[in-house]
Amino acid sequence: MPIYKVKRIYDPINKLDGFRVLVDRLWPRGFKKEDGRLDLWFKEIAPSSTLRKWFDHEDEKWEIFKNRYLTELVENKKKVDEFVDLLKPHKIVTLLYAAHNKEHNHAEVLKIYLETEN
């Protein structure tokens, strides 16, 4: 099982990032593919558009968002399993996201899910 890290896509690249995976449904604003090394974009693992828009990165909605996203991951088992299979060969995987909030973002929830459910 890989070691999972979480990082904003806009943060500087580090050689310790390992395999870098963008886990956002939408391509990050102002980010050009040549701006940073990206090994994979797996948007199918991101929260649904409905959930993402509802959450709108409002801290008071965090716990509800987290639970709803975990439910979506369970319901999306086929894509989650596909994602996990792609990550298996890598020792370190960095889950990249574009949101400003470094504590309350879906990549943090995904990391917890991957570490506990797989």
ABEGO torsion letter per residue (X at the ends): XBBBBBBBAABBBBAAAEBBBBABABBBBGBBAAABBBABBBAAABBBAAAAAAAGGBAAAAAAAAAAAAAAAAAAAAAAAAAAAAAAABABBBBBBABABAABBAAAAAAAAAAAAX
